[in-house]
Amino acid sequence: MRTPEVVFTGGTDTGTITCRQCGKTKTLDISQFKNIRKLVKVKCTCGALFDILFESRRYHRKKVQLKGELLNARSHEIIDQVIITDVSMGGISFITNLHMSVGEIYKISFSLDDQYESDVKEDIRIKYVKNRDVGAEFIEEEKYNYDLDFYLTPFSIAD
C-alpha cells in the first residue's frame, strides 16, 4: 500500500492534486472535504487510483526530536531548554517546562539534524499551549530561511 498524497490547502477552498502515475495535475474545489480527517479515494483520467489526505496547514510539517533553547525576546537570555517535536516553514512545536500563554513572544534557537547541523534562530509567537506542549508561529514572514526550507523539502529518487 502506497502512502497517501497529502494536499496542502493553506486554509483555502482549493487543492491541487497530482497523479503519481501520469503526472497530470488538477486544481479542485475541495470545500466539501475541508473538515474531513480521513482519506479520500480519487481516480485519475489515466485510470490510476490513489488516496488523498487534505491538510489545511500552509506548510509541510516534519516530526523531529531536536534539543533547543528558548530565549527571552528582548534580552536573548536562555530561559529554558526545550525539545522541538515538529517544525515547518511557518512554525514549530516544542515541549517546555515553563508556563506559557498564547500571544507571548520569544526567540527559539536550535540546530537541525542535517549534515551541516544548521543553526536556526527565529522569533516566535505562541499560538497554543496544552500542558507542556506548545505550538508557535515564526513571526518574521518576510525572512526566508534557506537551511530550514532545504531541510523540510522531501526528496526521493523514485516515488
Secondary structure, 3 states (H helix, E strand, C coil): CCCCEEEECCCCCEEEEECCCCCCEEEEECHHHCCCCCCEEEECCCCCEEEEEEECCCCCCEEEEEEEEEEECCCCCEEEEEEEEEECCCEEEEECCCCCCCCCEEEEEEECCCCCCCEEEEEEEEEEEECCEEEEEECCCCCCCHHHHHHHCCCCCCC
